[in-house]
Amino acid sequence: MNERVATTSGSGSSYKFGDTDLAATRLRTVAQVFEHSSRDFITGAVDRPIGLAVDLGSGPGYTTRIVAESTRAANTVGLDSSPSFLAAAAADTSRPGLVFHQHDVTIVPFPVGPADLLYCRFLLSHLTDPDAVLTRWAGQLADGGLLLIDEVEYVRTDHPVLAFYQQVVTTLLGRNNQLLEIGSTLARMSAPPRTERLESALVTVRPAARDIGTMFLLNLSTWRRDTSITEIFSSVDLDRLEADLSDVAEGRLVASAEWGMRQILYRRVHE
Ligand SMILES: C[S@@+](CC[C@H](N)C(=O)[O-])C[C@H]1O[C@@H](n2cnc3c(N)ncnc32)[C@H](O)[C@@H]1O
């Protein structure tokens, strides 16, 4: 029987960062900024040949390629609920051999069989019951299989423009029962049943100012008309934020921020 873990709307459709072309463009910058920390994490985790690797919430496929290259898996599959992201992933010929399926990853079983490695980045912030989700995911691992979680623990900045953006995006997710800075919550949780936690590390990433501006501006443009935001923040303040972030993205305003990424590695124990 299929099992589903509740999200805000009872399905994967509560994802607030959108799946438009703009959202896909943002994920391209995200991919460049976080590529090294993710590659190092995956490469360091893999200690045996991987038959099947699965990228959970694969978006347009940037993380799926990192998973495929870092694990050298015989087969790599990306699962995502967004048809437009999946179409973009499938259309990109720079990723030959990768397979993508539409699937709400809060529902098990996955349509691919037991995995030797499951990887998830920037997804658990958008799901409302991470403990239950991880339990379900652990059940999709082959014996000895690895579950890698790569999520935001904090975004620190003392620049007022970036700090205001953080306030707005945290409000957007919070009003939808989602938690942007979910890393410490994940770090405190016990290992899912039939798994052991092999590692839990905090890795820092300091993106270039223009990249921060680009990521934040494209994200704000995607959801700034969401009522969760417009009920709280005035259009004057949001217009000013958009203009300020444009200045950061185009190098007219310098601002810095540091991300703390929580990277947790679980292994399914042999039974
Ligand atoms: C912030 S993006 C991260 C994409 C990619 N992992 C990365 O790090 O670039 C989150 C992705 O999760 C997908 N997503 C959200 N909820 C989902 C669900 N319940 N099932 C499958 N995919 C989901 C979204 O469509 C989106 O592609």
The ligand as a Gaussian input file, in Angstrom:
#p B3LYP/6-31G(d) Opt

LIG

0 1
 C       14.664000      23.957000      -3.593000
 S       14.408000      22.779000      -4.852000
 C       15.917000      21.844000      -4.732000
 C       16.302000      21.145000      -6.001000
 C       17.626000      20.389000      -5.909000
 N       17.585000      19.347000      -4.913000
 C       18.752000      21.348000      -5.609000
 O       19.333000      21.296000      -4.518000
 O       19.052000      22.165000      -6.477000
 C       13.222000      21.654000      -4.160000
 C       12.702000      20.653000      -5.175000
 O       11.876000      19.718000      -4.509000
 C       10.720000      19.486000      -5.297000
 N        9.677000      19.017000      -4.391000
 C        9.041000      19.708000      -3.413000
 N        8.186000      18.909000      -2.756000
 C        8.276000      17.683000      -3.341000
 C        7.655000      16.424000      -3.112000
 N        6.761000      16.266000      -2.139000
 N        7.988000      15.387000      -3.912000
 C        8.887000      15.530000      -4.895000
 N        9.526000      16.688000      -5.152000
 C        9.228000      17.752000      -4.380000
 C       10.438000      20.797000      -5.983000
 O        9.656000      20.633000      -7.159000
 C       11.847000      21.278000      -6.273000
 O       12.300000      20.800000      -7.501000

